[in-house]
Every structure is written in structure tokens, then in C-alpha cells.
Amino acid sequence: MVPEVAQVLASINASTSPAATTSSSSVRPAATLTAQRCGRFKTAMELAEIPPLRFHDLRHTFGSLAINKASIIQVQAWMGHADIDTTMRYLHHKDRGDEAALLAGAFTVDAASRAGVPFLA
């Protein structure tokens, strides 16, 4: 889907571009720029025939997918969270399919003897 979205974004009329509507000497308030970006995002979604979606939903999708490939500290940094508790909301998306095997390996006789547990060794 990425190439299709890029194509739609490229085909949007240049008059909606901030470069086309903002001179180098003028400064627009952040709210105006955010509204412009939101408008372009909605236009791109409509042209790509993608169901309505809030731009912020993409941020949540990123966090949910990234947590399966990276540490929580990395995801925190990538998402710009000041507090780790904010990033922890994505942990429920983390795949835990290998946890049973991981724990089973910790409770073998070999693991117990290596750890110095005398009653199992």
C-alpha cells in the first residue's frame, strides 16, 4: 500500500502544499499548519479510497507493531514519550508466543544445577 499512498500524495494539487501557500518571509501559526496537514491527509485518504482514519491512529499502529521488534526503551525513544508508563500501554500487543518455552528451559535439571540449586541437582 505504501507505493499507492505515495502516488496519491504526489498527485495532490500543488496549491495545497505549504510551500505553495507560504512565502519564506511569513510565518504561520502551528494550528494553521496542523490544519493544512490534516486537510492534505484527509484528501490523500479519500483519493486512495482508504476508510476514514485519524492521523493519530497511525501513531498507535506504529507503537503496537514496533513493540514486537524492539525493546520498550527503543519504542519510548522513537515515539518521544517522556514517561515509560505511556509506552507501556503498547505492551499488551507484544507477542508472547515463546514465553512458555523460555520458562520451561529455566526449570530443567541442567538449568537448576547451573544456578546452584542443590535440591534439584
Buried (B, 14 or more C-beta within 10 A) or exposed (E): EEEEBEEBBEEBEEEBEEEEEBEEEEEEEEEEEEEBEEEBBBBBBEBBEEEEEEEEEEEBEBBBEBBEEEEBEEBBEEBEBEEEEEBBEBEEBBEEEEEEEEEEEEEEEEEBEEEEEEEEE
